[in-house]
Amino acid sequence: MNNARKEDIAWINTLKGACILLVVLYHTVLPGFEGTVKLLTAGWIPAEIWVQFNTVLSPLRMPAFFFVSGLLATNGILNRPWKQVFTSRITNLFYLYILWGFIQWWSIVGISTEITGQRISQNLNAAYAGSLLEFLKLTFLAMSTSWYLYGLALYFMCAKIFKQQKVALLVVAIALNYLAVEKIIPYWGPQSLAQYFLFFLLGAFWSPMMLRLSEWRRDNIVPWAILAAVSGLHVIFGLDKSLFLCILAVLFSVAACRWLNAHFKMSYLNWVGRNTLQIYVIHRIFIEFFGMSAILFAQRHHLFEQAWFSILWACFYPLAIVGICSLCSVAVWQVTNRGLGQSLFVFPTLIGLKRNKSAA
């Protein structure tokens, strides 16, 4: 493998690592940390910064994640036959989505019952479902913490079926994006599926163009200016989460990750990027456990009434929970990903194939 190829892989892992940490941060801040802001006796400014930081990064977090996912899926979509990819891509993703959706639901319900003795949230999320029927319904509607896996499976399948009509597919994806952003499509799960399909397609079919646009070159100034101007028009007319702003954010993130790898040793963040699956499927369980325990402990001991504690909480709680939950997720994967436990992270029929590839 030549150095150029290693650099390509490096920036992809950097971007994946940044995206998964931003996802963990989002789940940490909203709604758990945000709900404690009103209890603080000091530190409101850093607390509000964390809340607004999550809002500001919404044009980047999932669009960049799906863009790089589409880029990595390009070969499977364009070159590999259905026989090779149906189980390894589509079946595997659906399997992991349902399996970890159930594990999260069972775990979170158990955690909330043990710690609080009651159902902790009325949110429409499969992780908080009050019955098996409700869990299945919300899971089918992509209203699950692991909906990203559901989206990847559907996106991959659609992209492969209609790869010869990719321009028409792009037009449909743009229309779906607007319908989702304007909430014409009901419920947050279907809205999310509709909103981010576009960015997967850009990664799968138009990644060379996107990578060229991400380079610091003079001839890219005009396209950047056009994207910025159209994004500004969207803001003026009150259209939130403009797809053009999201595209600009993706281009900037790719450029930033390339620059970081060219100038710094990004081994830690790249390691996170190589462990996105296990962090993604497990982190929410630890967020519920550590977050709920910490919040209830602070309330019972009246710690939020202490200015020093409120400041420390406002400044460092999100960072601490992101670090703890990410590391605990990887630790669980390392302990369980052997023998029968491998079926927690890959469709059972693929375990032998994975072992053979590793041996080769």
C-alpha positions, -999 to +999 in steps of 0.1 A: +000+000+000+016+033-011+017+065+011-011+082-009-034+053-003-026+054+034-033+091+036-067+085+019-076+060+045-063+082+073-086+112+066-116+089+062-110+074+096-104+109+111-138+121+097-156+089+109-140+094+143-151+130+146-186+122+134-191+093+159-179+115+188-202+142+177-231+117+177-222+106+213-220+142+223-254+150+208-270+121+227-252+133+259-263+169+257-298+163+244-319+158+264-300+148+296-275+176+300-298+202+286-324+193+312-300+201+340-292+236+329-322+250+347-309+235+379-275+251+378-266+280+402-236+290+381-219+281+347-249+290+325-227+303+297-206+272+292-237+250+296-255+270+269-224+269+247-226+231+248-263+231+238-258+256+210-227+237+198-248+207+191-273+228+172-246+246+151-231+213+141-263+198+129-254+206+092-222+186+096-227+156+119-250+132+100-244+146+064-206+140+068-213+105+083-235+095+054-212+110+028-182+090+040-204+059+043-215+063+007-179+068-004-169+035+013-199+017-003-191+028-039-173-004-049-201-026-036-227-005-054-210-002-087-188-033-092-199-062-070-227-085-079-258-088-057-247-122-045-216-108-029-232-078-012-267-087-003-258-106+029-226-087+038-242-053+033-280-053+034-288-083+055-260-075+080-271-039+085-308-049+090-297-076+114-275-053+135-303-026+135-329-049+149-306-068+172-291-037+188-324-019+188-337-047+210-306-048+232-308-010+237-345-012+245-341-040+270-310-024+286-324+011+289-358+000+303-339-022+328-316+007+338-344+032+342-365+008+362-336-001+385-325+035+391-358+055+390-385+028+393-404+042+364-404+049+327-381+078+322-391+092+289-422+097+268-402+103+236-412+085+205-381+063+204-379+025+203-354+026+232-382+039+255-410+018+241-436+007+266-444-026+249-430-051+223-457-039+198-447-003+203-410-012+200-416-030+167-437-002+153-411+025+161-382+003+149-400-001+115-404+036+113-367+042+119-375+059+153-347+041+170-313+052+184-296+029+158-316+043+128-283+051+110-279+013+103-314+011+089-307+041+067-275+026+054-292-006+044-320+012+026-297+037+009-273+010-003-302-011-017-318+019-035-284+031-049-276-004-062-310-010-078-311+024-095-273+029-102-280+034-139-305+062-130-283+080-105-292+115-117-330+108-113-322+093-079-304+124-069-334+145-079-356+123-058-332+126-029-332+164-031-370+165-031-370+141-001-345+164+017-368+194+014-399+174+024-381+162+055-366+196+065-400+213+061-415+184+082-441+175+054-429+140+061-442+130+095-422+118+125-385+122+131-375+087+119-389+089+084-377+126+083-342+115+091-342+087+064-355+112+038-332+140+048-298+123+045-302+100+015-288+128-006-254+128+012-250+090+008-256+094-029-230+122-031-205+099-015-214+068-036-216+084-070-201+119-069-172+116-044-145+125-069-163+158-076-168+164-039-132+156-031-120+180-058-143+207-044-129+202-009-093+211-020-079+245-012-077+257-049-084+290-066-109+275-091-130+263-062-137+298-050-167+303-073-185+270-064-179+278-027-193+313-032-224+299-050-230+274-023-226+300+004-249+324-014-277+298-019-273+288+018-277+324+028-309+327+007-322+296+025-315+313+059-333+345+048-364+326+038-364+306+070-354+272+055-334+255+083-308+228+077-302+239+041-288+211+020-263+236+005-251+245+039-247+208+047-227+203+015-204+232+025-200+216+059-191+183+044-165+199+021-150+218+049-148+187+071-131+167+044-106+195+038-100+198+076-094+161+081-069+159+052-050+189+066-049+175+101-035+142+088-009+161+068+003+181+097-004+161+129-004+126+141-041+117+143-037+081+156-061+085+185-090+100+165-083+076+136-085+047+161-119+059+171-128+061+134-119+024+130-143+016+159-174+035+149-198+005+148-192-007+184-193+029+197-225+036+178-245+006+189-234+005+225-228+041+236-265+050+243-268+023+269-238+038+289-251+073+284-284+063+301-266+045+329-239+070+337-259+101+329-290+091+349-269+080+378-249+112+379-279+135+375-299+117+402-268+116+425-263+154+421-300+161+427-303+139+458-272+155+474-282+191+463-249+195+444-264+218+418-270+243+445-232+245+449-217+271+425-184+252+422-202+220+413-224+237+388-194+253+370-176+219+368-207+202+356-214+229+329-178+228+316-168+192+318-198+168+321-203+165+283-166+158+277-164+133+305-195+113+295-184+112+258-150+099+268-163+073+293-191+060+271-169+057+240-142+038+259-167+016+277-183+008+243-150-003+228-142-023+260-175-042+258-168-050+221-133-063+229-146-086+256-176-099+237-163-100+201-150-136+203-167-170+198-204-167+198-202-131+209-190-122+174-227-125+163-234-093+182-214-073+156-218-093+124-245-115+108-237-151+120-232-165+085-205-139+078-183-149+109-165-177+090-159-155+060-145-127+082-122-152+100-109-166+066-101-131+054-082-123+086-062-155+082-054-147+046 
